[in-house]
Amino acid sequence: MKNRFQDLTSIDFYQNRKQVKWLVVIVSLIIGAGSIWYTNRLVEELRERERRQIELLSSALEYAASNTDNLTFINQEIIQQNYSIPVIMVDASGEPIEFRNIRFKKNADGEDSLRTLDIELEKMKAEYEPILLREADILVYYRNSELLINLKYYPYVQLAVILIFGMLAYAIFNQSKIAEQNRVWAGLTKETAHQLGTPIASLMAWIDYLRNSPVWEENKEIITEMDKDVVKLRMVTERFSSIGSKPMIQAENLYQVIEETITYLRPRISTKVDLNIKADSRDLDAMMNKPLFEWVIENICKNAVDAMKGKGTITIELLQDSDKFVIIDITDNGKGMEKRLFRKVFNPGFSTRQRGWGLGLTLAKRIIESYHGGKIFVKSSEVGVGTTFRIVLLSTLEGAEQFVTEGILEY
């Protein structure tokens, strides 16, 4: 029993939330179908009971027509005790002679009452066959009571209310979850930036000291590379500081930004990996926050290097899609992935690496879609062939202003 409980509590509901959602939907449908079936069963039983009541009423009427001695008793104890089932009795010519439980309009005159009776009679004719009183040559028409009608539609109304309530509860829960995640992201990144600040300042001071020391000429190249890494650390700190606050978006030369990022990456990844840039033009502009966008490119490229196991080719292609959009396609010839994983790779905690945290692509998606008003997705992938990530950015200030106004990028 203990092992079963441990297995249940060890289920990763987040990673399997799609299956959990389908399970909830299926269980809800089963409960709804069961509720409808049970209610329909009750409706059928009540319908049969009302049918027997009408037959009893008809028998009483027929008996009263042939036996006047007990007419008062039958009328008071049987006929007049029908408080729910609408009934209309018509003579041989089809004219109403008696009725029970028919709703009339307030302050209705004779013509309105006759019109109401005609309408109700047509409904009764369409619903049930009449009962014939042979002795009196009278037809008894009837239909389901209001209680039976309401009960018939009750489960559907109930399910609709539950569905609406569930959707509202899910929306509220989802929004609160997103808000909580945003606070966690912002708090974590700002605290990381704060913690990095002191050692980075210390490293900058040591590099300045080495520049002015006798070892400078002998170790100039090493100290220069160290300085580049410290500058990069400062940029990373700025990136972390930007998470949770609204970054400044402005037009940047896309080719130049990509080239600078690749130039920094080349000496810091495997020498067996080729990084190439293809572009329709070197004058492509895109609306971006440069430090954050560089972070996205670095992250995708490093993931590609891991997917290729340190050997292969990464091609970054820049395209002008229209006057409004620019496209960045990042293609590797790594191990690829199945189509079912296209969306999952952006989920927090999802990683194909044994020691991966599964946060890189999550942050990339947040940066591109939440801060830049763009789109990032897996364009294509084939197992054993490679993967292409596509990033879509706004190319004009007008498009960026529209995103700020509407909060949506239509692509």
C-alpha positions as CSV (number, residue, x, y, z in Angstrom):
1,M,0.0,0.0,0.0
2,K,2.8,2.4,0.9
3,N,4.6,1.7,-2.4
4,R,1.4,2.4,-4.4
5,F,1.0,5.7,-2.5
6,Q,4.6,6.7,-3.3
7,D,4.0,5.8,-7.0
8,L,0.9,8.0,-7.0
9,T,2.6,11.0,-5.3
10,S,5.6,10.7,-7.6
11,I,3.5,11.3,-10.8
12,D,4.7,14.5,-12.6
13,F,1.3,16.2,-13.1
14,Y,2.9,19.2,-14.8
15,Q,4.8,17.3,-17.5
16,N,1.7,15.1,-18.0
17,R,-0.9,17.8,-17.7
18,K,-2.3,17.2,-21.2
19,Q,-3.1,13.6,-20.2
20,V,-4.5,14.8,-16.8
21,K,-6.7,17.3,-18.6
22,W,-8.1,14.6,-20.9
23,L,-8.7,12.3,-17.9
24,V,-10.6,15.1,-16.2
25,V,-12.7,15.7,-19.4
26,I,-13.4,12.0,-19.8
27,V,-14.4,11.6,-16.1
28,S,-16.6,14.8,-16.4
29,L,-18.3,13.3,-19.5
30,I,-19.0,10.0,-17.7
31,I,-20.5,11.9,-14.8
32,G,-22.5,14.1,-17.1
33,A,-23.7,11.1,-19.1
34,G,-24.6,9.2,-15.9
35,S,-26.5,12.2,-14.6
36,I,-28.5,12.6,-17.9
37,W,-29.2,8.8,-18.0
38,Y,-30.5,8.8,-14.4
39,T,-32.6,11.9,-14.9
40,N,-34.1,10.5,-18.1
41,R,-34.9,7.3,-16.2
42,L,-36.8,9.4,-13.6
43,V,-38.5,11.3,-16.4
44,E,-39.7,8.1,-18.0
45,E,-41.0,6.8,-14.6
46,L,-42.9,10.1,-13.9
47,R,-44.2,10.1,-17.5
48,E,-45.6,6.6,-17.0
49,R,-47.1,7.7,-13.6
50,E,-48.8,10.7,-15.2
51,R,-50.1,8.4,-17.9
52,R,-51.7,6.2,-15.3
53,Q,-53.1,9.2,-13.5
54,I,-54.8,10.4,-16.8
55,E,-56.1,6.9,-17.4
56,L,-57.5,6.9,-13.8
57,L,-59.0,10.3,-14.4
58,S,-60.6,9.2,-17.7
59,S,-62.0,6.1,-16.0
60,A,-63.5,8.2,-13.3
61,L,-65.0,10.5,-15.8
62,E,-66.5,7.7,-17.8
63,Y,-67.9,6.1,-14.6
64,A,-69.3,9.4,-13.6
65,A,-71.0,9.8,-16.9
66,S,-72.8,6.5,-16.5
67,N,-73.4,6.6,-12.7
68,T,-74.7,9.9,-11.4
69,D,-75.0,8.6,-7.8
70,N,-71.3,9.0,-7.1
71,L,-70.7,12.0,-9.4
72,T,-70.0,14.5,-6.5
73,F,-67.5,12.2,-4.8
74,I,-65.7,11.3,-8.1
75,N,-65.6,15.0,-9.1
76,Q,-64.2,16.2,-5.8
77,E,-61.9,13.3,-4.9
78,I,-60.5,12.3,-8.2
79,I,-61.1,14.8,-11.0
80,Q,-60.5,18.0,-9.0
81,Q,-57.4,16.5,-7.3
82,N,-55.3,16.9,-10.5
83,Y,-53.2,19.9,-9.7
84,S,-50.3,19.4,-12.1
85,I,-51.2,17.6,-15.4
86,P,-52.7,20.0,-18.1
87,V,-55.9,18.4,-19.4
88,I,-58.4,19.5,-22.0
89,M,-61.6,17.5,-22.7
90,V,-63.4,18.1,-26.0
91,D,-66.7,16.9,-27.3
92,A,-67.5,15.1,-30.5
93,S,-67.3,18.3,-32.5
94,G,-63.8,19.1,-31.1
95,E,-64.9,22.0,-28.9
96,P,-63.3,22.2,-25.4
97,I,-65.8,21.6,-22.7
98,E,-63.6,21.2,-19.7
99,F,-59.9,21.8,-18.8
100,R,-57.5,21.7,-15.9
101,N,-54.1,23.3,-15.1
102,I,-54.0,25.6,-18.2
103,R,-52.1,28.8,-17.7
104,F,-53.9,31.9,-19.1
105,K,-52.6,35.4,-19.4
106,K,-53.4,37.9,-16.7
107,N,-56.6,39.9,-17.4
108,A,-57.2,37.7,-20.5
109,D,-60.6,38.1,-22.1
110,G,-62.7,35.4,-23.7
111,E,-61.0,35.5,-27.1
112,D,-57.5,35.3,-25.5
113,S,-58.6,32.3,-23.4
114,L,-60.0,30.5,-26.4
115,R,-56.8,31.2,-28.3
116,T,-54.7,29.8,-25.4
117,L,-56.9,26.7,-25.3
118,D,-56.4,26.1,-29.0
119,I,-52.7,26.5,-28.7
120,E,-52.5,24.1,-25.8
121,L,-54.8,21.6,-27.6
122,E,-52.5,21.5,-30.6
123,K,-49.5,20.9,-28.3
124,M,-51.4,18.0,-26.6
125,K,-52.4,16.5,-29.9
126,A,-48.7,16.5,-31.0
127,E,-47.5,14.9,-27.8
128,Y,-49.9,12.1,-26.9
129,E,-52.8,10.2,-28.3
130,P,-56.1,11.2,-26.6
131,I,-58.1,8.9,-24.3
132,L,-61.7,8.2,-25.5
133,L,-64.6,8.2,-23.1
134,R,-67.0,6.0,-25.0
135,E,-70.0,6.5,-22.8
136,A,-69.9,10.3,-23.1
137,D,-68.2,10.5,-26.5
138,I,-65.5,12.8,-25.1
139,L,-61.8,12.9,-26.0
140,V,-59.3,13.7,-23.1
141,Y,-56.1,15.4,-24.3
142,Y,-53.2,15.9,-22.0
143,R,-49.5,16.7,-22.0
144,N,-46.5,16.5,-19.5
145,S,-46.7,18.5,-16.4
146,E,-44.4,21.5,-15.9
147,L,-42.5,19.5,-13.2
148,L,-41.7,16.8,-15.7
149,I,-40.6,19.2,-18.4
150,N,-38.3,21.1,-16.0
151,L,-36.9,17.8,-14.8
152,K,-36.2,16.7,-18.3
153,Y,-34.0,19.8,-19.0
154,Y,-32.5,20.0,-15.5
155,P,-29.3,17.9,-16.1
156,Y,-28.4,20.0,-19.2
157,V,-28.9,23.2,-17.2
158,Q,-26.9,21.7,-14.4
159,L,-24.1,20.6,-16.6
160,A,-24.0,24.1,-18.3
161,V,-23.7,25.8,-14.9
162,I,-21.0,23.4,-13.8
163,L,-19.1,23.9,-17.1
164,I,-19.3,27.7,-16.9
165,F,-18.2,27.6,-13.2
166,G,-15.4,25.3,-14.1
167,M,-14.2,27.5,-17.0
168,L,-14.2,30.6,-14.7
169,A,-12.4,28.7,-12.0
170,Y,-9.8,27.4,-14.4
171,A,-9.3,30.9,-15.9
172,I,-8.9,32.4,-12.4
173,F,-6.6,29.6,-11.3
174,N,-4.5,29.8,-14.5
175,Q,-4.1,33.6,-14.2
176,S,-3.1,33.4,-10.6
177,K,-0.6,30.6,-11.4
178,I,0.9,32.7,-14.2
179,A,1.1,35.8,-11.9
180,E,2.8,33.6,-9.3
181,Q,5.2,32.3,-11.8
182,N,6.0,35.8,-13.0
183,R,6.7,36.9,-9.4
184,V,9.0,33.9,-8.9
185,W,10.8,34.6,-12.2
186,A,11.3,38.2,-11.4
187,G,12.4,37.6,-7.8
188,L,14.8,34.8,-8.8
189,T,16.4,36.8,-11.6
190,K,16.7,40.0,-9.6
191,E,18.3,38.2,-6.7
192,T,20.7,36.4,-9.0
193,A,21.7,39.8,-10.6
194,H,22.2,41.2,-7.1
195,Q,24.4,38.3,-6.0
196,L,26.5,38.5,-9.2
197,G,27.1,42.2,-8.8
198,T,29.8,42.0,-6.1
199,P,32.1,39.4,-7.6
200,I,31.8,41.0,-11.0
201,A,32.9,44.4,-9.6
202,S,35.8,42.6,-7.9
203,L,36.8,40.8,-11.1
204,M,36.8,44.2,-13.0
205,A,39.1,45.7,-10.4
206,W,41.5,42.7,-10.7
207,I,41.6,43.0,-14.5
208,D,42.4,46.7,-14.2
209,Y,45.2,45.8,-11.8
210,L,46.6,43.2,-14.2
211,R,46.5,45.8,-17.1
212,N,48.8,48.0,-15.0
213,S,51.0,45.3,-13.8
214,P,54.3,43.9,-15.2
215,V,52.5,40.7,-16.4
216,W,50.3,42.7,-18.9
217,E,52.6,42.4,-21.9
218,E,53.3,38.7,-21.4
219,N,49.6,37.7,-20.8
220,K,47.9,40.4,-22.9
221,E,45.7,38.0,-24.9
222,I,44.6,36.0,-21.8
223,I,43.7,39.1,-19.9
224,T,41.8,40.5,-22.9
225,E,39.7,37.3,-23.1
226,M,39.1,37.5,-19.4
227,D,37.9,41.1,-19.8
228,K,35.5,39.9,-22.5
229,D,34.0,37.3,-20.2
230,V,33.6,39.9,-17.4
231,V,31.8,42.2,-19.8
232,K,29.6,39.3,-20.8
233,L,28.9,38.6,-17.1
234,R,27.9,42.3,-16.7
235,M,25.6,41.9,-19.6
236,V,24.1,38.7,-18.1
237,T,23.5,40.6,-14.9
238,E,21.7,43.3,-16.9
239,R,19.6,40.7,-18.5
240,F,18.6,39.2,-15.2
241,S,17.8,42.6,-13.9
242,S,15.5,43.2,-17.0
243,I,13.4,40.2,-16.2
244,G,10.2,41.3,-14.4
245,S,10.4,44.9,-15.6
246,K,9.5,46.3,-19.0
247,P,12.6,46.4,-21.2
248,M,13.3,49.1,-23.7
249,I,12.5,48.0,-27.3
250,Q,14.2,49.8,-30.1
251,A,15.2,49.2,-33.8
252,E,18.5,47.3,-34.1
253,N,20.4,46.1,-37.1
254,L,19.5,42.4,-37.0
255,Y,22.5,41.1,-38.9
256,Q,25.0,43.1,-36.8
257,V,23.4,41.8,-33.5
258,I,23.5,38.2,-34.7
259,E,27.1,38.6,-36.0
260,E,28.3,40.0,-32.6
261,T,26.6,37.1,-30.8
262,I,28.2,34.5,-33.0
263,T,31.6,36.2,-32.8
264,Y,31.4,35.8,-29.0
265,L,30.2,32.2,-29.1
266,R,32.7,30.8,-31.6
267,P,35.8,30.6,-29.3
268,R,33.6,29.3,-26.4
269,I,32.0,26.3,-28.1
270,S,33.5,23.2,-29.8
271,T,35.8,23.9,-32.7
272,K,34.0,21.2,-34.6
273,V,30.9,23.3,-34.8
274,D,30.5,25.6,-37.7
275,L,28.3,28.7,-37.2
276,N,27.0,30.3,-40.4
277,I,24.8,33.3,-41.1
278,K,22.7,33.7,-44.2
279,A,20.7,36.9,-44.9
280,D,18.6,38.4,-47.7
281,S,20.2,41.7,-46.7
282,R,22.6,43.1,-44.0
283,D,20.3,46.1,-43.6
284,L,17.4,44.2,-41.8
285,D,16.1,46.1,-38.8
286,A,14.1,44.5,-36.0
287,M,12.5,45.9,-32.8
288,M,14.3,44.3,-29.9
289,N,16.0,44.7,-26.6
290,K,19.6,43.8,-27.6
291,P,20.9,42.1,-24.4
292,L,17.8,40.0,-24.0
293,F,17.6,39.0,-27.7
294,E,21.3,38.0,-27.7
295,W,20.5,35.8,-24.7
296,V,17.9,34.0,-26.8
297,I,20.2,33.4,-29.7
298,E,23.0,32.2,-27.4
299,N,20.6,29.8,-25.6
300,I,19.3,28.2,-28.8
301,C,22.8,27.9,-30.3
302,K,24.1,26.2,-27.1
303,N,21.2,23.8,-27.1
304,A,22.0,23.0,-30.8
305,V,25.6,22.3,-29.9
306,D,24.4,19.9,-27.2
307,A,22.0,18.2,-29.6
308,M,24.9,17.8,-32.1
309,K,27.2,16.5,-29.3
310,G,29.7,19.2,-30.2
311,K,30.0,18.4,-33.9
312,G,28.0,19.7,-36.8
313,T,26.7,22.9,-38.4
314,I,24.4,25.7,-37.1
315,T,22.9,28.0,-39.8
316,I,21.2,31.2,-38.9
317,E,19.1,32.5,-41.7
318,L,17.6,36.1,-41.7
319,L,14.6,36.8,-43.9
320,Q,12.4,39.8,-44.5
321,D,8.9,38.3,-44.4
322,S,7.0,41.6,-45.1
323,D,7.1,45.3,-44.2
324,K,6.0,44.2,-40.7
325,F,8.0,41.1,-39.8
326,V,11.5,39.7,-39.9
327,I,12.3,36.0,-39.5
328,I,15.2,34.3,-37.9
329,D,15.6,30.6,-38.6
330,I,18.2,28.7,-36.5
331,T,18.9,25.2,-38.0
332,D,21.1,22.5,-36.7
333,N,21.9,18.9,-37.9
334,G,21.6,17.4,-34.4
335,K,19.5,14.5,-33.1
336,G,16.1,16.2,-33.8
337,M,12.9,15.5,-32.0
338,E,9.4,14.0,-32.5
339,K,6.5,16.3,-33.4
340,R,4.8,15.7,-30.1
341,L,7.7,17.5,-28.4
342,F,7.5,20.7,-30.4
343,R,5.5,22.5,-27.7
344,K,6.9,20.6,-24.7
345,V,10.4,21.9,-25.2
346,F,9.2,25.4,-24.0
347,N,7.7,24.0,-20.8
348,P,9.6,24.8,-17.5
349,G,11.5,21.8,-16.4
350,F,11.5,20.0,-19.7
351,S,15.0,18.9,-20.8
352,T,16.5,16.1,-22.9
353,R,19.7,16.4,-21.0
354,Q,20.2,14.3,-17.8
355,R,21.4,17.3,-15.8
356,G,19.5,20.0,-17.7
357,W,17.2,22.4,-15.7
358,G,14.8,22.9,-18.6
359,L,14.6,26.7,-18.2
360,G,16.6,28.0,-21.2
361,L,13.9,27.7,-23.9
362,T,11.2,28.8,-21.3
363,L,13.1,32.0,-20.8
364,A,13.6,32.4,-24.5
365,K,9.9,32.1,-25.1
366,R,9.1,34.6,-22.4
367,I,11.6,37.1,-23.8
368,I,10.4,36.9,-27.4
369,E,6.7,36.7,-26.8
370,S,6.1,38.7,-23.6
371,Y,8.8,41.4,-24.0
372,H,9.2,41.7,-27.8
373,G,5.7,40.8,-29.0
374,G,7.1,38.2,-31.3
375,K,6.8,34.5,-31.8
376,I,9.2,31.6,-31.2
377,F,8.4,28.0,-32.1
378,V,9.8,24.8,-33.6
379,K,9.4,25.2,-37.4
380,S,10.5,21.7,-38.2
381,S,12.4,18.8,-36.8
382,E,13.2,15.2,-37.8
383,V,14.8,12.6,-35.6
384,G,18.4,12.0,-36.7
385,V,18.3,14.9,-39.2
386,G,18.1,18.1,-37.2
387,T,15.8,20.9,-35.9
388,T,14.9,24.4,-37.0
389,F,13.7,27.0,-34.5
390,R,11.9,30.1,-36.0
391,I,11.8,33.5,-34.3
392,V,9.4,36.2,-35.7
393,L,10.0,39.8,-34.7
394,L,8.4,43.1,-35.5
395,S,10.4,45.2,-38.0
396,T,8.8,48.6,-37.5
397,L,8.1,50.9,-34.6
398,E,4.5,51.0,-35.8
399,G,4.2,47.3,-35.3
400,A,5.7,47.5,-31.8
401,E,3.3,50.2,-30.8
402,Q,0.4,48.1,-32.0
403,F,1.7,45.2,-29.8
404,V,1.9,47.5,-26.8
405,T,-1.6,48.6,-27.4
406,E,-3.2,45.2,-28.2
407,G,-0.8,42.8,-26.6
408,I,-1.0,40.5,-29.6
409,L,1.2,39.7,-32.5
410,E,-0.8,38.4,-35.5
411,Y,1.5,36.2,-37.6
